Amino acid sequence: MGKGEVEDRYTQDGTTDLKGNPCVKKETGTWKACPYILGNECCERLAYYGMSTNLVVYMVTRMGEGVATAANNVTNWAGTCYITPLIGAFLADSYLGRFWTISIFMMVYVLGLTLLTMTASVNGLRPDCTNGIFCHPTQGQRSAVYAALYLIALGTGGIKPCVSSFGADQFDESDPIEKKSKSSFFNWFYFSINIGALIAASVLVYIQTNVGWGWGFGIPAVCMAIAVVFFFWGTPLYRNQKPAGSPLTRIAQVLVACVRKWKVHVPEDPSLLHELTDKESAIVGSRKMEHSSQFKFLDKACVETEEDKTVILVSPWRLCTVTQVEELKSIVRLLPLWAGGIIFSTVYGQMSTMFVLQGNTLDPHIGPHFKIPAASLSIFDTLSVIVWVPFYDRILVPLVRRITGRERGFTQLTRMGIGLVISIFAMVAAGLLEVARLHIIRRDNLYDSRDYIPMSIFWQVPQYFLVGAAEVFTFIGQLEFFYDQAPDAMRSMCSALSLTTVSLGMYLSSLLVTIVTNITARNGKLGWIPDNLNRGHLDYFFWLLAIMSFVNFLLYLLIAKWYNYKKTADDLEETKLGDAYEKH
């Protein structure tokens, strides 16, 4: 939230600000508004994971798709769920604001879930099945399912990039107390996501497997309706940041101005570059940004020529401010780190595809009568997150803070790097389990057995737990990093940019499966990932991902060393205010 947008910066007594001026505490924002945002996110994620966690099984058993085809269709759909946030983010930053963008797209979301429920429960939309096992969906029924899924993808696209940023907007960055709380908000935001995911992976997957898909999809639809109620309930308490106009237009203006002035010399003294003399920048809701030395060629856009000085009002397509140029520089600096998150997201995506398919071959029994669905093993990823978030926020950060002296303990880049390392071990754990599983198959000659392998499904727990630990470091770190390092008026767009790593990771997973299948299944061979995994080599696929993750981490180290954190023109003043608060 830009400085000056919130007037209730106050000390602990609530009567004066840190400069000694009288002020009045407003009853909006901070943690008062967060329960409604977190409640909305918890219910929305419960709805999303409730219908998606077991979706690959639905596509195989009810839509009659092959294993590889179903895995690719699910990952492609999930990838789309993380591409559509670019649409929602653009509308939020440019025209609607985050509140109205969330409100509108929630309705699309509910419509998609309602249609999906109908395709699993209404005669004519529901596929006919022989003996309840072999289903024969018509083309129209397939189309209805995919229409519902992609309505859901559009709905979630308007919510995902805005909710985390909207929650962070409730904390004023110019207030040291609120700024510290904002860092914790991202941890508890992700915690609320995983509370929803926990219920989805345990209760809803069981209902889908043992009660029916109509109930299994209907309950998520109801949960999404509850999410809508939660969000609107907190309306009087929200702080809303005004949209600042199209960020794509501002980026284009910088690039065009650079091209038009490509022969212009950039002065060594950055104070000679064009910037408004007013306290606030020309961009609505944005603080002024300090000039940075990287990508100096972009500074040509804010060089004021003699011709510019003769014009009363210079076109922004010819002359930009330093803040506008620094907006673009911030995005360019983020791109290499954004790219580094794609491989991590590919590892994360295995929980909804290859982990589930691997688990389907293992013994799911708990006692003589109860069987746990393979998709429900993702509950251990969720439990891992639920354990790690409070441990990280309440124990690890204060401990590391005493060692490093940094308010957040780890730097954001260090935090994300730790998660990348943990993800390597997650793939190693999955590969080792597959080696052990194939050993039992060879030993007992179970290649064509339709029974479960005599190996407990709970041997998958370590790989799920490691992915959850990696999420706490990398995904939450990424959420906070992209919000903090984004220009003030482009925070939804940058949050969406961080989410696209998940999308591209899903697409990369599909591409890898396709390439691996095509290469390894030549000349009549079954390949690494056949429909009968007992005759495949899924372990080779996990080793491939482990190697790719290791190489990705090495590249990340180089990028992190090169990266320069964003600085606003208010940073120095805020540091002084923070020192004043400590003395106060």
Secondary structure, 3 states (H helix, E strand, C coil): CCCCCCCCCCCCCCCECCCCCECCCCCCCHHHHHHHHHHHHHHHHHHHHHHHCCHHHHHHHCCCCCHHHHHHHHHHHHHHHCCCHHHHHHHHHHHHHHHHHHHHHHHHHHHHHHHHHHHHHCECCECEEECCCEEECCHHHHHHHHHHHHHHHHHHHHHHHHHHHHHHCCCCCCCHHHHHHHHHHHHHHHHHHHHHHHHHHHHHHHHHHHCCHHHHHHHHHHHHHHHHHHHHHCHHHCCCCCCCCCHHHHHHHHHHHHHHCCCCCCCCCHHHCCCCCCCCCCCCCCCCECCCCCCHHHHHHHCCCHHHHCCCCCCCCCCCCHHHHHHHHHHHHHHHHHHHHHHHHHHHHHHHCHHHHHHCCEECEECCCEECCHHHHHHHHHHHHHHHHHHHHHHHHHHHHHHHCCCCCCCHHHHHHHHHHHHHHHHHHHHHHHHHHHHHHHHHCCCCCCCCEEEEHHHHHHHHHHHHHHHHHHHHHHHHHHHHHCCHHHHHHHHHHHHHHHHHHHHHHHHHHHHHHHHHCHHHCCCCCCCCHHHCCHHHHHHHHHHHHHHHHHHHHHHHHHCCCCCECCHHHHHHHHHHHHHC
